[in-house]
Amino acid sequence: MRRGYGQFCPVAKAAEVIGDRWSLLVLREMLYGNRHFNDISRGVPLMSRALLVQRLKELEKAGVVMSHEKDTGKGYEYLLTPAGEALRPIIEAMGVWAQQWGSEQIASEDLDDALLMWGMRRRINLEAIPVQKIVLQLDFRGLTRGRKTQRSWWLMIEDSEVDVCQKDPGFEVDVLISADLSAFSHVWMGFTPLNLALEQGSISFEGDRNFIRQIPTWLYLNGEWRYGMGLDHSATQLIQANKRVAAECSQGFGA
């Protein structure tokens, strides 16, 4: 950890524990339920694995994380201590603050389709998903990292389990989502209404019409982050508008 602030102020002491670069994001991943090193690493793709090892050790020394060897004897499982779990409302409040006071424009250098898919994997409305296996293909264009400008991903949902694949799993696709990465990221974050993106053509759905109507509910594309935080008081109207436009758009595609 960095050198202390030389103050007995509680805010300073807290900052000494969680104020290092990446520490808050590592804790965010653990608060989302990620316990294994590789899972935590996927949520912070720009953080080197060596630095992640270091941060986990520091957080463990500070008493907010504990580790124990896996039953297989290979690797470790990382868990939050009561002190670590007590950080949940603080970290969630930081997200609320950023949504309310931060920019509603995602910079092109911050766009990351892998991070988006990892985030979607853990934030799916499983209660609304039908009993059978659902396979969604997402074709993103407008990528800004690396050499590729477009890439496909697959979401497989079955028995409350969600898997993300970067290679075609070989199953029939129920709904194909074609989208500009920036547009989809803005919709997912609640910065842009889905109905506007659909009307502009930056996002489109193709496949089973009944499933298409439910996609906004399954993937939380109705601006849930914002009105769930009390930042948007037009939730009902937004949901109804998105469902209406999604239904209209689905009429243009085959079942």
N, C-alpha and C positions, 0 to 999 in steps of 0.2 A: 504494500500500500504506500501511497505517497506520504511525505512528511506530514506530521500533524500540524494543525493550525495554531497550536500553542494557546488554546482558549478552553476554559471549562464550560463554555456555553453549550447546551444540549444540541443545538443545531449544528455547531461545529463538530461535536463528537459524532453525530449521526453522519455528517458529510465525510468524516474520516473513514467510516465503514462502507458507505455505498456510493461515495462521490467519485470514485475512480472511473476512468473511461471503460465502458462496456459493463460495469458491474450491475447497473440498473437493468440492462437488457438481459443479462444472464438471469437475474432474479425474475424478470418478466417471464422468461421461458419456463422457469421452474414453477411459477405461480399458475401457468397454463397447464401444468401437469407433467412436463417433460422431466424425466428422472435420469435418463441415460445420456452419457457424454455426447454421442452422435446426434441424438435428438436435440439437445441444447445447442450444439454446434450448428445445426441446420437453421435454427432461428436467428443466428448471428453470423451469416455467411462471410462477412468481411473481416471477422475476428480470427486471427490465427489460432490454430489448435493449441500451440504452446502457450499463448497468452490466456486462453480459456482455462488451461490447467492451472496456471498461476492464479487467476482470479478465483477459481473454485477453492483453491487452497487458502487464499486470503479470507474469503467469506466463511470458510469453515473455521479458521482461526478466530474470526470475529464472533463466532457463535450463532450465525444465521443459517448456516448450511452444515449438514452432517453427511458423511458418506459411509457406506459399508460394502463389502465385497458381494458381488452377485452370487446367487446360489450355484451358478455354473462354475464359479471360481475364475471367470474371465471378466475382468473389468469391474467397475464400481457403479453403484446406484447412488444418486445424490438426492437428498431430501431436505426440505426446509425444516428448521427447528421452529418451536413456538415463536421465537424472536423473528425468524424469517417470515413466517406466516403473518405476523403482526404488521409487516410492511405492505401487505396487500392493499389496504385502503389508501395508503400513501401513494403507491405506484399507480393505482387506478385513478386517484385524484389528479396525478400529473397528466394522465391521458385526457381527462375531462378538461383540464386547463388548456392543453394544447389544442383540443378541438374547438374550444370557445375563443381563444385568443390568438392562436397560431394562424398561419396562412392556410387557405383552402386550395392552394395550388401546389401540386406535387411536382417538384423539380425533376427534369428529365434524368438528371444524374442519380436521383433516388429511386427511379423505377426499377423494379426487380421482379421478374415473373416467378422465379423460384421462391422468393420470400412471400410473394402474394399467394402462391399455391399452398405453401406451408401454413400460412395464416388461415386460408380458407378451410384447410383440412381440420383445424381445431375449432372452427366456428361455423358449423353446419347445423341446421335445425333438424336434428335426427328424429324428433317426435313427429315431424310432418312428412318424413320419408316413407313411401310405401314399404310393405314387407319384403317384396322381391328385390333382387340385386338391381341397382341403378348404376349405369355407366354414363358419365358425362365427358365429352371431349371438349377441350378448350383450345382453340387456335388463336394465339396471340400474334399480332403484328405490331410493328413500331417499337421493337426492342432497342434499347440504347446501350446495353452492355455486351461486350464481346463482339464477335464478327457476325453473328446471326441477327437478322432483323425480324425473324418470325420463328415461332416454336410452338409445338403442340404438347399438351398435357392431358392426362386422363385422371378423373376422379371416380373411384369405385366405392360404392356405399352398399353395405350388406350387413345385416344383423348388428346395427349400431357401430360397425367398424368402418373407418374411412381410410382408404389407401390412395396415395398419389403416385402416379407412374409417369415417367418421362418417355417411356417406350410403349408402343401400342400393346396392351395386354391381350389383345386378340378376341375380346368380347364385343358383341353387338352394342353399338352406341345408341343410347336412348335419346339424348339431346346433344347436338353440336352447337357450341357457343363460339362464334367468331367475333373477335373484338380487338380494337386498338388497345394496347396495354395501358396507355395513359387514361383513356376513357373508362376502361373497366376499373382501374384502380381508384379513380375519382368516385365512381358510383359505389364501389364496395366500401369506401371510407365515408360515404354519405355526403360528399361534397357536391355531387351532381345527381339530379334525379334520373332514375333509370328511364323513365318515359322520354326524357329529352334525348338521351343517348340512343334509344331505339328509333326515335323519329329522325335523328340525324344520320343514322346508319353506322355509327361508330361501334355499335353492339348489335348482333343479330342472333336469333335462335332458329334452329332447324331440327325437326324430329317430331316425336309424339306430341300432339297438340295439348293433350291433357297435362303432360309433364311440363311443357313449355309454360303453361299458365301458372304452374306451381314453383318454377325456378326461382322467382324473386323471394318466395317464402323460404325455400330450402336453403338458399345461399345468403340470406339476409341482405338482399339488394334494395331494400326499401328505405334505406337511410337509418337503420336501427341503431347504429352507433350514436348518431346525433340525438335522436329523440329519446333513446334509452338513457342518455345522460341529461335529459331535460333541456337540451339545446334547441330542439325543434318542436314546436307545438302544433304542427300541421300533420302529424303522423297519419291520422285516419284518412285525410284527403290524399296524402302521398301514396299510401298503400293502395287505395282504390284506383287512383289514376294509373299507377304502374300496372296493376292487374288488368285494367281496361286496355292499355296500350299493348301489353304482352299478348293478350287474347286476340287483339286485332292483328298483330304481327304474325301470330301463329297461323292465321287463316291463309297466309301466303305460302305456307310450307306444307309438304305432305306429311301425313301421320306416319 
